[in-house]
C-alpha cells in the first residue's frame, strides 16, 4: 500500500485557499500600558499581526450547531500562513469583525501541516 502524500495534500490545500481566498490579517490586540488597580505598572504591548490568505466565510450545517461548541451564527474559514494564530485573535471578513473561537490544525503524524480551520464568532 502506498503511503499518503501529506506534502502534496498541503500543496493542494494552499492552492485552493489561495485560489478562492484573499489576503487577511489575524490580530491579537495589544494594550497601551498603564497601571493596574494596585498601582503596578502594566507594560505596553503592541498588536500581534499574522498575515496570510483566508477563504470566504463558510457556514456550519444545521446538524453541526449544538448551541455550545458551535452556535447559530458561527462560521468557519481556512487560513494559510507560516504562523499559527491562537484562540481570541480577531479577523475582519466582509467588513465584519470576528473572534477566533476554535482552531483545527490538521497535521500528519510526522508534523506536516495540511490546513488550518478557524471557527469564528461575532
Residue pairs with C-beta under 8 A, 6 or more apart in sequence:
4 108
6 108
6 110
6 112
6 114
7 112
9 114
10 112
10 113
10 114
10 115
13 78
13 80
13 114
13 115
14 80
16 78
17 53
17 54
17 55
17 78
17 79
17 80
17 115
18 53
18 80
20 55
20 56
21 53
21 54
21 55
21 56
21 78
21 80
22 53
22 54
23 51
23 52
23 53
23 54
24 51
24 52
24 53
24 54
24 79
24 91
24 92
24 93
25 49
25 50
25 51
25 91
26 49
26 50
26 52
26 54
26 79
26 81
26 85
26 89
26 90
26 91
26 100
26 118
27 47
27 48
27 49
27 50
27 89
27 90
27 91
28 47
28 48
28 85
28 86
28 88
28 89
28 90
29 47
29 90
30 44
30 45
30 46
30 47
30 48
31 42
31 44
31 45
32 44
33 41
33 42
33 43
33 44
33 45
34 41
34 42
35 41
35 42
36 42
48 89
50 81
50 83
50 84
50 85
50 89
51 81
52 79
52 80
52 81
52 82
52 83
53 79
53 80
53 81
54 77
54 78
54 79
54 80
54 91
54 93
55 77
55 78
55 79
56 77
56 93
56 94
57 75
57 76
57 77
57 93
57 94
57 120
58 75
58 76
58 77
59 75
60 70
60 74
60 75
60 76
64 70
65 71
65 72
65 74
69 102
70 119
71 121
73 121
73 122
74 101
74 119
74 120
74 121
75 93
75 98
75 119
75 120
76 117
76 118
76 119
76 120
77 91
77 93
77 117
77 118
77 120
78 115
78 116
78 117
78 118
79 85
79 116
79 117
79 118
80 115
80 116
81 116
84 103
84 105
84 116
85 100
85 103
85 118
86 100
86 103
87 100
87 101
87 102
87 103
88 99
88 100
89 99
89 100
90 97
90 98
90 99
90 100
91 97
91 98
91 100
91 118
91 120
92 98
93 120
96 122
97 122
98 120
98 121
98 122
99 120
99 121
99 122
100 118
100 119
100 120
101 119
101 120
101 121
102 118
102 119
103 116
103 117
103 118
103 119
104 116
104 117
104 118
104 119
105 113
105 115
105 116
105 117
106 113
106 114
106 115
106 116
106 117
107 113
107 114
108 114
